Amino acid sequence: VYLSDASGASPLVYAASWWSESDVGTYLSDVHAPIWTNLMAVKAPLHRSLSCIYFGNSPALEARFGMPGPFWARHYLFYVNGRPLTLIYEAFSNALETYLGPNDRWTAPFGRLA
């Protein structure tokens, strides 16, 4: 999914998640609501484990975000009762600098985002 600001003009975040078929019905009762909203509704005892942070280029994201990379991204796992529940991947548009301020710490890419 692509997540946008209130105007819906350009996406700010690309997000994907992978679930076991047996968990989808239990934890995602409203597939149109954000994952976090669903998980809080069932009061799932969650733990999040950040697995990796990326900073790199992606022609596909450049086309979708409408701006050049490099982009920051991350993937993490949600665990419930010590068991892996879902893997989530998020990539962030540089347009977020409008809301968060400039990202001038890194000036050269050192990786490639799929």
C-alpha positions as CSV (number, residue, x, y, z in Angstrom):
1,V,0.0,0.0,0.0
2,Y,1.0,3.6,-0.5
3,L,0.2,6.0,2.3
4,S,-0.3,9.7,1.6
5,D,-0.9,12.9,3.5
6,A,-4.5,14.3,3.8
7,S,-4.4,15.8,0.3
8,G,-3.6,12.4,-1.2
9,A,-1.4,14.1,-3.9
10,S,1.7,12.0,-3.7
11,P,2.5,8.9,-1.6
12,L,4.8,9.5,1.4
13,V,5.3,5.8,2.4
14,Y,5.3,2.5,0.7
15,A,4.4,-0.4,3.0
16,A,4.0,-4.1,2.6
17,S,3.3,-6.9,5.1
18,W,3.4,-10.6,5.0
19,W,1.1,-12.7,7.1
20,S,0.4,-16.4,7.8
21,E,-3.0,-17.2,6.3
22,S,-4.1,-18.5,9.7
23,D,-3.4,-15.2,11.4
24,V,-5.1,-12.8,8.9
25,G,-8.7,-13.5,10.1
26,T,-7.7,-13.3,13.8
27,Y,-5.7,-10.0,13.7
28,L,-7.0,-8.2,10.6
29,S,-10.7,-8.0,11.1
30,D,-11.0,-4.7,9.1
31,V,-8.7,-5.0,6.0
32,H,-9.4,-1.3,5.2
33,A,-8.1,-0.1,8.6
34,P,-4.4,0.3,9.4
35,I,-2.6,-2.7,10.8
36,W,-1.9,-1.0,14.1
37,T,-5.7,-0.2,14.5
38,N,-6.6,-3.8,14.0
39,L,-3.9,-5.1,16.4
40,M,-5.0,-2.7,19.1
41,A,-8.7,-3.7,18.7
42,V,-7.8,-7.3,19.6
43,K,-5.5,-6.1,22.4
44,A,-2.7,-8.2,20.9
45,P,0.4,-8.4,23.3
46,L,2.9,-7.2,20.8
47,H,6.6,-6.9,20.6
48,R,8.3,-5.2,17.6
49,S,11.8,-6.2,16.5
50,L,13.5,-3.9,14.0
51,S,15.5,-6.2,11.6
52,C,17.2,-3.8,9.2
53,I,17.4,-0.2,8.1
54,Y,18.2,0.6,4.4
55,F,19.3,3.7,2.6
56,G,19.4,3.3,-1.2
57,N,18.0,3.9,-4.6
58,S,15.0,2.3,-6.3
59,P,13.8,3.3,-9.8
60,A,10.4,1.9,-9.0
61,L,10.1,4.1,-5.9
62,E,11.5,7.1,-7.7
63,A,8.7,6.7,-10.3
64,R,6.0,6.2,-7.7
65,F,7.2,8.9,-5.3
66,G,7.8,11.3,-8.2
67,M,11.3,12.2,-6.9
68,P,14.8,10.9,-6.9
69,G,16.3,8.7,-4.2
70,P,18.0,7.6,-2.2
71,F,15.3,6.6,0.2
72,W,15.2,5.4,3.8
73,A,13.5,2.0,4.4
74,R,13.2,-0.5,7.2
75,H,11.7,-3.9,7.9
76,Y,10.6,-5.3,11.2
77,L,8.7,-8.2,12.7
78,F,5.8,-8.1,15.1
79,Y,5.6,-10.9,17.6
80,V,2.6,-11.9,19.6
81,N,3.2,-14.1,22.7
82,G,6.7,-14.7,21.5
83,R,5.6,-16.0,18.1
84,P,6.3,-14.1,14.8
85,L,3.1,-12.6,13.6
86,T,3.9,-10.4,10.5
87,L,6.9,-9.0,8.6
88,I,6.5,-5.3,7.7
89,Y,8.5,-3.4,5.1
90,E,8.3,0.4,4.8
91,A,10.1,2.8,2.4
92,F,9.9,6.5,3.0
93,S,9.6,9.3,0.4
94,N,12.0,12.2,0.6
95,A,8.9,14.4,0.6
96,L,8.6,13.7,4.3
97,E,11.3,16.4,4.7
98,T,8.5,18.9,4.3
99,Y,7.1,17.7,7.6
100,L,10.3,16.5,9.4
101,G,13.0,18.9,8.1
102,P,15.9,18.2,5.8
103,N,17.8,15.0,5.7
104,D,21.3,16.5,5.1
105,R,23.2,13.9,7.2
106,W,23.6,11.5,4.3
107,T,24.5,12.8,0.8
108,A,25.6,9.7,-1.1
109,P,23.7,6.5,-1.4
110,F,25.3,3.3,-0.3
111,G,22.8,0.7,-1.3
112,R,19.9,-0.3,-3.6
113,L,16.3,-0.9,-2.5
114,A,14.5,-3.5,-4.4
